[in-house]
Amino acid sequence: MSSSTPEASRSPTLEDVAQVAGVSRATVSRVINGVRNVDPELHEVVWRAVSSTGYVPNRAARSLVTRKTGNIALVLSDSESHTANDPFMGRFFTDPYFGRVVGGVLSELRPRGLHLALMLAGDDDQRVKVVGDLRQGHADGAVVMSLHPGDPLPALIAETSIPAVQFGRPAAPIPISYVDVANDKGAAMAAELLVERGCQQIGVIAGPFEVPASADRLAGFRQAMARHGVAYVPTAVGGFTHESGDKAMRELLDQYPDLDGVFAFNDLMAQGAVVALHDMGRRIPEDVAVIGFDDSSPALAARPALTTIRHPLEDMAAEAIRLLVARIDDPAAKLTSVIFEPRLIKRDSA
């Protein structure tokens, strides 16, 4: 004889969730429907109860009530054209920078019961589609990551009424909120450490000059060196990849064989520089001290482990979501910028 009962077999209800969470049915409804001014701690309690009871919110009914999808778009855009065989997707999923950003986004979305919608735009047609999808309400708002300063997508989104926040300072002055790190200050920290170590011939492996983060880091580094009486800093340009860091390091050593300190604008290029130095018989840090930027997995994978500037990507991504949710709730809210502080992480390479 079956032991099942109507009570045991029925679908979980809002009342069940409220009982498990220890709150009222009305509170559960407000959290699930994304109503403003609910204590953030209650969000986590309610959604934990939703998970434990197996309750499935009726998303279609919820959208009719709130006019919201519960989806937040993370838009990754590059202004350069991409063919079907171009590893655009591969670069996104394998670069530790982007992985950390996604982790920070999800850490803020989950307690709010929101869902991530990933949108990739590698050409003009895809950018038109992204704007169209956002206009049609496929997501309630977007965090925009633009890989190239000539990318028109941030401005296209800013011209619409779509709630949006940009990750990183926009290359052009456009009306959009953004989060960033004090890149100039981080670069100055690297310069001060290399000078403190007694380095006499210090070079830089920069990213493309037109990228705002690269421009800020180069300015901060040069200004710090100028305060120590150094009027010129040898510079090679890379593309934020391991391979470009290797190539740039060889270029610097070819022109400045006495180089004894180098600051690379991200950890991947610094890791490439370390490989080049090893190949050319230079000891690290005895012959050449190396500093990176980001404090991502390549910093720990390098041998020796990289001294680097901590880029708080996860915290920045979470803040971008908070700014975006606030703008979704109040479209008239003023535009906001939030600048995070970098931190020097000392390891074995400098």
PyMOL commands that set and color helices and strands:
alter all, ss='L'
color gray80, all
select helices_A, chain A and resi 6-9+14-21+25-32+40-53+59-66+88-94+96-112+124-135+153-158+183-196+212-227+242-255+267-279+297-301+313-329
alter helices_A, ss='H'
color red, helices_A
select strands_A, chain A and resi 71-77+115-121+141-146+164-167+177-181+202-206+235-237+261-264+289-294+307-310+337-340+343-345
alter strands_A, ss='S'
color yellow, strands_A
deselect
rebuild
show_as cartoon
